[in-house]
Structure formats: C-alpha cells, structure tokens
C-alpha cells in the first residue's frame, strides 16, 4: 500500500486506451427498374383493349416514376456515384459529411503502413508519434536506443512493438500507480528499468498505460544510447550536457562522482545524471509525468462506496483485548479498519485540507474535527480504482493530548489518551516486539510494539510518546495493517 501524498497529481484522472482502426466501405444500390410486358388479347373491343392498355401503361409509368424518385432520394443520402472517381459519403456525429475518394483510400493505406514502420500508435484521442530526430531540447524528453527514438511518456505497448523482451510485467496497473518493469534490449539482451504509470481513475491493462520514466545503469555497454546527437551514454561528459542543454538546475559534488539534475518548472519532469571523476556520464534517469497533449481526460470516480465498506460490523461495546483494534472516541466505538462514514454519521468532519480522492491500493493522511477537538488518521483505499476519500477506510488513529482535551479517547486494553505509561507497560511489555526508548533531548519516553495477527499479513503497530518525569501520555498512535 502506498502513501497517496507521494503520487504525482498532474497525470492522475486521465484515460488512456488503444482504439482499433476504423475503415469505411462504399455501398452500392441497383437503381434500374425493368417494366414487365406481354400477353395477347382476342375477341374483344379493340378500343376498350387499347384504353385498358394505355391505362395500364400510364399506371406502370406512374409507379416507375414514384419508385425512381424514392430511390433517387435514398441514393443521394446513402451514397454518391460519380464518373471516373468513386466517392463514399458518410456523416459524422455532428452531421457533417466526410468524403473519401479512392485516391484518399490509397493514400491512407500508404500512410498507415508508413506510420506503422515509424512506430506511430493511436490510443483513444491521443496519437503518439515517435520522433525521428532529436529536437535538442531536453524538456522534450527524447532518447534514442539502438536507433529507435522514444519520447516520454509513450504507450507501454510500444516496447513490445519494438522488440523489447518483457516477462515480469503485471497484467494490470492500479489507478494512479506506477509499476517497475524490466525489459530486455532486443539488441543486447540487457535489462533496462522502465516505469509504467496508469493515469486513469480505474485499474487498467498494462497495455493501456504510459511509460513515464527510464533508468539506465552503467552496465548497458552494448547498446547505443543517446539523449541528443552529441550526447552518447558512457561517452558524453558533464560539459557536453551543459553545452547542449544549458546549465543544470542542481549539482551535488561527492568525492568520486557528481549528481547532476535538470528539472522542469512545474516539477513534472526531470533528467538526472551521475558522472564519474572524469565527468563522464554513467547513469541516466529520465522522467516525464506531464499529461501528453491530446490525451483524453476521464475523471469518472465512482460515488458509491466500495463493497468492503458494507462488510463492516460495528462493535457492540468497548475494547476487551489489547489487540482487538476497538477504539472508543467520545463514547462511540469503532473497530479498525472502519469506514469514514461511521465517523461522519457521529458528527465528525474531515479537515478541509484532506485530499478529495485516493488512488488505488494507497492511502492518505487526514484529521477528524468536531467542536474544536481533533485527532489525526490514515484513510486507506483497498480497491484498485480511485475512490473519494469519504469512501475510504480509517486504518490508523493518532491522537494528541493537546488536540483532544475535552473528549475521551480509549484505546485497546482500556488505555486512555489521558492515561499513564505504566498502563501501556502492563499491557504490552510481555510482547516480543516491545520497545521502550528514552529521549533525553525532548524528555520523553517512547514506546512501540508490533503485534502480528492470525490473518494474512495482518498486524498491529502501536506507538506512544510520554513525559518521562510523570509518565503522562502525550501522543497515542494505533495502526491496523494487512499488507
């Protein structure tokens, strides 16, 4: 589970998926009508027969005329036939007519083939076109590996299309998450480390995600790697970078190496280098978390609470065990993990600075406030999709005596925030992972204990801070974890 506060915000809430190519086939209609005739008449008045014949002919002609008019109108709506060049007309969603000629069709086919060769890919409204030359501007986030050009971020499936060997990638990526993927170079077989981000509000197949960063280590000696025409990995020096990209934003010198970094003004992208004692670059990290121009936005976050919230059973009374995760706050009992809604229905409000949503499988920090009282908490999202924070689960409560003076908060083992360190010692000192440390600088006693539970990966972690002269509890933090 990851802390949501560390997540890049700029790329969140956008949709990214591949759209299949569409083709338009001309349709043809037979507009000819052949009148049928025949039959002989004998032994009847010729004039009557002639009248009948003329009437029949007139009727047939009238029918033919009506049919021809109807078909003509229908034909003009559905298709157009011209001499020499065949044209197919179709209406788009706005009612505008687009015309594609045979010449256009041939050109489109030719361009599609050429684009495929040049690694042009289309995903929803966003069209990624790989560069064919360097721009000379590092903020374009371009790199060339063995002659193939890439510009970050780019669609994940471009890697497999270019022959990279991938065998450890997950099938899907949670919303807002970044997965580390190793891919073997088609030239050398050496593994490169790519970072694949899902910017969507819901979990997505990895093929629908973006490659946002790349780490290149010094052992990639058999591959030709360039950041510009004159910037060749393992050859270019710090001065070469400076001459091409300008002065770096940050330089940190060490005894036998230097760390050099370029950072965009919005902090969404960076180029980080390490150079050796001879100023030669031997490590590169390139990252761009900015949303590509034209990438279609999708901010559809579900308003309903996840299914896990419905499984919550409120405790019928206060804590009866030191590890039962039941905490009593202002007379109400809560068992961690507990839905945020349980606190809200009892009059608590999340502080206004709380994040509006939480990415999949991650958490965020918040605080609950009521009548001037406050306690802090961690709110966790147990699903792979982004959810509103109000639909999350409280997994940690952190209370300070300075912020919660007028209410009573009682933790498992019947230890109140207003209690004493001796109560904590009596309840937890027998546990294997029990620690007590004295902090002379702040004149406090710090206690913590880690308690594994019977469930898969379930555990409790408790940390308290006490005045070491009086033993008075100053802060009490209780956290439930299942990862």
C-alpha positions, 0 to 999 in steps of 0.5 A: 500500500502506498502513501497517496501524498507521494503520487504525482497529481498532474497525470492522475484522472486521465484515460488512456486506451488503444482504439482499433482502426476504423475503415469505411466501405462504399455501398452500392444500390441497383437503381434500374427498374425493368417494366414487365410486358406481354400477353395477347388479347382476342375477341374483344373491343379493340378500343376498350383493349387499347384504353385498358392498355394505355391505362395500364401503361400510364399506371406502370409509368406512374409507379416507375416514376414514384419508385425512381424518385424514392430511390433517387432520394435514398441514393443521394443520402446513402451514397454518391456515384460519380464518373471516373472517381468513386466517392463514399459519403458518410456523416459524422456525429455532428452531421457533417459529411466526410468524403473519401475518394479512392485516391484518399483510400490509397493514400491512407493505406500508404500512410498507415503502413508508413506510420506503422514502420515509424512506430506511430500508435493511436490510443483513444484521442491521443496519437503518439508519434515517435520522433525521428530526430532529436529536437535538442531540447531536453524538456522534450524528453527524447532518447534514442536506443539502438536507433529507435527514438522514444519520447516520454511518456509513450504507450507501454505497448510500444516496447513490445512493438519494438522488440523489447523482451518483457516477462515480469510485467503485471497484467494490470496497473492500479489507478494512479500507480506506477509499476517497475518493469524490466525489459530486455534490449532486443539488441543486447539482451540487457535489462533496462528499468522502465516505469509504467504509470496508469493515469486513469481513475480505474485499474487498467491493462498494462497495455493501456498505460504510459511509460513515464520514466527510464533508468539506465545503469552503467552496465548497458555497454552494448547498446547505443544510447543517446539523449541528443546527437552529441550526447552518447551514454558512457561517452558524453561528459558533464560539459557536453550536457551543459553545452547542449542543454544549458546549465543544470538546475542542481549539482551535488559534488561527492568525492568520486562522482557528481549528481547532476539534475535538470528539472522542469518548472512545474516539477513534472519532469526531470533528467538526472545524471551521475558522472564519474571523476572524469565527468563522464556520464554513467547513469541516466534517469529520465522522467516525464509525468506531464499529461501528453497533449491530446490525451483524453481526460476521464475523471469518472470516480465512482460515488458509491462506496466500495463493497468492503465498506458494507462488510463492516460490523460495528462493535457492540461495546468497548475494547476487551483485548489489547489487540482487538483494534476497538477504539472508543472516541467520545463514547462511540466505538469503532473497530479498525479498519472502519469506514469514514462514514461511521465517523461522519454519521457521529458528527465528525468532519474531515479537515478541509485540507484532506485530499478529495480522492485516493488512488488505488491500493494507497492511502492518505493522511487526514484529521477528524474535527468536531467542536474544536477537538481533533485527532489525526488518521490514515484513510486507506483505499483497498480497491484498485480504482480511485475512490473519494476519500469519504469512501475510504477506510480509517486504518490508523488513529493518532491522537494528541493530548493537546488536540483532544482535551475535552473528549475521551479517547480509549484505546485497546486494553482500556488505555486512555489518551489521558492515561499513564505509561505504566498502563501501556507497560502492563499491557504490552511489555510481555510482547516480543516486539516491545520497545521502550526508548528514552529521549533525553533531548525532548524528555520523553519516553517512547514506546512501540510494539508490533503485534502480528495477527492470525490473518494474512499479513495482518498486524498491529503497530502501536506507538506512544510518546510520554513525559518521562518525569510523570509518565503522562501520555502525550501522543497515542498512535494505533495502526491496523495493517494487512499488507 
